[in-house]
Amino acid sequence: MNATSEPSLSLRQLFIQQCLLLRDNAWLMAMLTWLPLLAFLAVWWVFSSGLTRELPIAVIDHDHSQLSRSLIGHYDASPTLQVRSVYSEPKARSLLRTGDVSALVIIPANLEKHTKLAQTPTVAAYYNSQFMVIGKQINSALQQAHGTFSAKVAVAKALSHGNTQTLQALGDAVPIRNQISALYNGNSNYAQFIVSAALPAFWQILIMAVMILALGAELKNHSFKNWLASQAWQKLAIKLSFFGGLLWLQGVLLCTLMFHGFDWPMRGSWSVLLLALLLCVLASQAIALIFMLLFQDVARALSFAGALTAPSFAFMGVTFPVSDMPWFAQFWRQLIPITHYIEVQIAQANYGASVAQSLPNLSALLVFGLAFISAAFLVKMRFAKPAQLGHNT
């Protein structure tokens, strides 16, 4: 019996095979060229205004006094708020439930009377805190409007009691004034805040999808045995290097788009950031490779990769602090490469961190190299035996 085997190919021939695969596979070509660029620009366009403006709020004025109208004027003067006067409380609550307005403010009757009597009336404001970003903006705008209005009322009271010095009256009304300055993202630009995290999260999913489809192209009868029967390491190395290089260039383009195209600040080292991009690609490739070698099915591998990376944006710690996450969420977070990368990106872009400060997250990405070792043992165990493609008796 003479077993025949596939002839050995040079590295150049293996590289050409990947080029031909990319040329002939429309999905791979789309995901490595125009599709991610279109998705990146679409996500940016959604948040392109950068700042929240004119969020509608319903105001019910039960007092109809000069003071209540002045308070409503302070709401309307805020660039964040847009006042809609509503005369029926049930209608206003209905608008809040349906999302037609983002908040409901109820000004009580006798506001002006109680204020003049120093009885401290209460203005009630309601908003849906499930929309955290909108709720935070409305809460901040209302507090600012109330603070300014209360200070003016206190100054007017002091002046009416014979204090003719405006500065002294202001000092009596507001004895301690605070100044809160944001060190980073001082303009509260939500495009910079959200998009800079959302785009890398999407990019990581793209990496895994590309690698699973690229590996899936080599499946024959739901098995890699024929493909990896000979030159297994060379074939895997060329495929991972070819597609990994293209995906790394995507990451470089993404960062260039954010920090040069959108002109967001980049205070740190580009070298550290590019290294983090490379390690993130390798880590994501390792996970995709293991899923494919374990399941040898594109649909199942994509499902598991999607399940692993789906909470990436939520687990990044950008919209919710990591320290307040339950232990299981923190554990899951450690299994997602992009959560380690985003900390490097934030540290470099915002803080101008040194290499030593970014080293723990770079090391965490490097640890994913153990996944390559696990995949190597898996290959050795399952595909090391030569496949018998034919025999003569």
Secondary structure, 3 states (H helix, E strand, C coil): CCCCCCCCCCHHHHHHHHHHHHHHCHHHHHHHCHHHHHHHHHHHHHCCCCCCCCEEEEEEECCCCHHHHHHHHHHHHCCCEEEEECCCHHHHHHHHHHCCCCEEEEECCCHHHHHHCCCCCCCEEEECCCCHHHHHHHHHHHHHHHHHHHHHHHHHHHHHCCCCCHHHHHHHHCCCCCCCCCCCCCCCCHHHHHHHHHHHHHHHHHHHHHHHHHHHCCCECCECCCCCCCCHHHHHHHHHHHHHHHHHHHHHHHHHHHHHHCCCCCCCCHHHHHHHHHHHHHHHHHHHHHHHHHHCCHHHHHHHHHHHHCCHHHHCCCCCCHHHCCHHHHHHHHCCHHHHHHHHHHHHHHHCCCHHHHHHHHHHHHHCHHHHHHHHHHHHHHHCCCCCCCCCC
